[in-house]
Amino acid sequence: MKKQYQELLHQYKVEVFRKEHDQKSVSEITSECLHVTEEVLKQKYHYHFHELADADRAEIINMINNYTREAILPPVIEKLVSRQIRLERRFNALVGLTEQLLELLSRGESERQDRAAS
């Protein structure tokens, strides 16, 4: 049974490695990441002044807002989304490993019961 556990754990590690490093998986992750990043960046958030600001101050704030939204935000969001997608795939592989382990345990228990009944 220990050997079967080791084989399942090895299969899990290989599957996770392939999902993160395989060229096809990398391209899928990249396209999904870019799609989600684009969706997030399409959402416009506006800053509302509590007091009426003068035109120069409003223009400076608008320039900072535009620079942040166009230069800083996209790579940060892309990195966060990429991490989230990779973790979701790793979690799905871990769920599969857990199901296989539980199935193996239940088979082992039923075999023990069969032996005890004989």
C-alpha positions in Angstrom: 0.0 0.0 0.0 2.9 2.3 0.8 4.2 1.8 -2.8 0.8 2.8 -4.2 0.8 6.0 -2.1 4.2 6.8 -3.4 3.1 6.2 -7.0 0.0 8.4 -6.6 2.1 11.2 -5.1 4.6 10.9 -7.9 1.8 11.1 -10.5 0.5 14.2 -8.7 3.9 15.9 -8.9 4.4 15.0 -12.5 0.9 16.3 -13.4 1.5 19.6 -11.6 4.9 20.0 -13.3 3.4 19.3 -16.7 0.5 21.7 -16.1 2.9 24.5 -15.2 5.7 23.9 -17.6 4.3 22.1 -20.7 4.3 24.5 -23.7 0.6 23.9 -24.4 -0.3 24.5 -20.7 1.8 27.6 -20.6 0.1 29.0 -23.6 -3.4 28.2 -22.2 -2.5 29.9 -18.9 -1.1 32.9 -20.7 -4.2 33.3 -22.9 -6.6 32.8 -19.9 -4.5 35.2 -17.9 -4.6 37.9 -20.6 -8.3 37.5 -21.0 -9.0 37.9 -17.2 -6.6 40.8 -17.0 -8.3 42.5 -19.9 -11.7 42.0 -18.2 -10.4 43.5 -14.9 -8.8 46.5 -16.6 -12.1 47.2 -18.5 -13.7 48.0 -15.2 -13.3 51.7 -14.7 -13.1 53.1 -11.2 -13.4 56.8 -10.8 -12.1 59.0 -8.0 -14.7 61.4 -6.7 -13.5 64.6 -5.1 -15.0 65.4 -1.7 -14.3 69.1 -2.3 -14.3 70.8 -5.7 -10.6 70.9 -6.8 -9.0 73.5 -8.9 -8.3 72.6 -12.6 -4.5 72.2 -12.1 -4.9 69.7 -9.2 -7.6 67.8 -11.1 -5.4 67.5 -14.1 -2.5 66.2 -12.0 -4.7 63.6 -10.4 -6.1 62.6 -13.8 -2.5 62.2 -15.1 -1.5 60.0 -12.2 -4.7 58.0 -12.5 -4.1 57.4 -16.3 -0.4 56.5 -15.7 -1.3 54.1 -13.0 -4.0 52.4 -15.0 -2.0 52.2 -18.2 1.6 51.5 -17.0 1.6 50.1 -13.5 -1.7 48.2 -13.1 -1.6 45.8 -16.1 1.6 43.9 -15.2 0.6 43.7 -11.5 -2.9 42.3 -12.3 -1.4 40.0 -14.9 1.0 38.6 -12.3 -1.7 38.2 -9.7 -4.1 36.5 -12.2 -1.3 34.2 -13.4 -0.6 33.1 -9.8 -4.3 32.5 -9.2 -4.7 30.4 -12.3 -1.7 28.3 -11.5 -2.9 27.8 -7.9 -6.3 26.8 -9.2 -4.8 24.2 -11.5 -2.6 22.9 -8.7 -5.6 22.7 -6.4 -7.6 20.7 -9.0 -4.7 18.2 -9.3 -4.6 18.0 -5.5 -8.4 17.2 -5.4 -7.7 14.4 -7.9 -4.9 13.1 -5.7 -7.2 13.1 -2.7 -9.9 11.3 -4.5 -7.5 8.6 -5.7 -6.1 8.2 -2.1 -9.5 7.9 -0.6 -10.4 5.3 -3.3 -7.3 3.4 -2.5 -8.0 3.5 1.2 -11.6 2.3 0.7 -10.3 -0.6 -1.5 -7.8 -1.5 1.2 -10.4 -1.4 3.9 -12.9 -3.5 1.9 -10.1 -6.1 1.3 -9.3 -6.2 5.0 -13.0 -6.8 5.7 -13.2 -9.6 3.1 -10.1 -11.3 4.7 -11.6 -11.0 8.2 -14.9 -12.5 7.0 -13.2 -15.5 5.5 
